[in-house]
């Protein structure tokens, strides 16, 4: 088995010379096997090794006994070990998740914390500290079945990756039987966790009931699932690359929403379209949790519907069909409503860098006044940074939402355009118009944030002072 694991480590480039590997050791057969195999390979591969054991605060004296066992095992082979205690039940209640999920999350958080400490202690780069965990083929098969039953897509059916960031899984290429044979051959004892037999846990039921039945259908079932996982991972990797490419070409973000260009998006295969929409939902929500197939289907329906059609989405979001786009509104504060004032720019605003900050529900506007010189020939073209001729502003400047009668000056001849008509021409969705922040002098709009400025306030060669307005989204 030693050579099999060595080959697997090399195939996936899990460890390099001069790396430090932290082995997560619970005391059970799998993790003890992992520790012993890494011990045998560390000199050949040129890495250093330490052990971390997490005591979950669930099994009382048995759990403490396991910790002592791991500490003594590491000491026997002259390897540094760290025991970390935590309270999983308390954390599960605090986070509103299952005990099983809380234990997993805490383990990896502790492993990561220990990895950062090793970086500092040994002066290593982040990429030089690896965390080895003891998943094997049955764990992979169990995860695939578990994800299948939960309705996961292609990515979930890939199971457990050999490498994810600094996490490595050297034993994914071996079976539980091979692990037991290896330990017997070395007369190595290990601890037994009785909770692993509890069929109340979904994964235990799959492990002890479902997988044996699959092996009755075909004794090579676990091997075939492992091979299928590798092939599926390759396909998943390609789909992710294509999804990211199409996402960058057809999706934009800003104005408190994520916008999907329907025409550009639907030029692609349907499988990519659905993945891009899912990614757009995740970007808008700031999380992939609870984003499901039905939400993607809602957006697909929107794409075929008329302008103004809406769909309710998780995290308090909604999808809106606009002019040629699907807009996914981010979960955010209430819409400000018509005519709400966010701030006033004082006439005695200090010159220079100090300026003023106007807070709005959409973000902050940084305002400052400074002299205009020939050095400032390059006027910003960024739609969220604008220069205005300050001397042309004669009255108080308000930052607010739209009001009836608001207008722009469109050209040097003084032609007006009402803001409402401008929004219609620019195909700004009706649902977004009341949310756009405006810089206004009376009914005259100097700047609609993210859109245009009024011609009358443009900087010219005769400008002496600039009012610089810079918007940053929250």
Secondary structure by P-SEA (a helix, b strand, c coil): caaaaaaaaaaaccccccbbbbbbccccaaaaaaaaaaaaccccccccbbbbbbbccccaaaaaaaaaaaaaaaaaabbbbbbbbbbaaaaaaaacccaaaaaaaaaaaaaaaaaaaaaaaaccccccbbbbbbbcaaaaaaaaaaaaaacccccccccccccccccccccccccaaaaaaaaaaacbbbbbbccccccccaaaaaacccaaaaaaaccaaaaaaaaaaaaaaaaaaaaaaaaaaaaaacccccccbbbbcccccccccaaaaaaaaaaaaaaaacccccccaaaaaaaaaaaaccccbbbbbcccbbbbbcccbbbbbccccccccccccccccccccccccbbbbbbcccbbbbbbbbbbcccccccccccccccccccccccccccccccccccccccccbbbbbaaaaaaaaccccccccccccccccccccccccbbbbccccccccccccbbbbbbcc
